[in-house]
C-alpha cells in the first residue's frame, strides 16, 4: 500500500481500552472474494477516478460521463487549485495502486 494511503491511520484515535475478546480467526473470513469480484471493483474505481480527472479538462459538468454520485461534481470546481491538485495527486497514487 502506498505510504500516502497509510497516513489515514494516523487520523483514527487509539482506543484507551481494548476489550479482550476470544475470536476463532479460522471462522472469520470476510475477505475471501473471487478474482473476478476484485477486477470488477477495481475497474469501477478506475472509471470513477478517470471521470473525476476529466472534470479538470471539461468546462461543462453536464457533458461528463455518468458517475456513481454526481452530487460532488459541482463542488469539485469550487476546491482551490492547490487542494484540487493534491486531490488529483492522491487519486493518481490510488490509481497506480489499483492497476498493479
Buried (B, 14 or more C-beta within 10 A) or exposed (E): EEEEEEEEEEEEEEEEEEEEEEEEEEEEEEEEEEEEEEEEEBEEBBBBBEBBBEBEEBEEEEEBEEBEEEEEBEEEEEEEEEEBEEBBEBBEBBBEBBEE
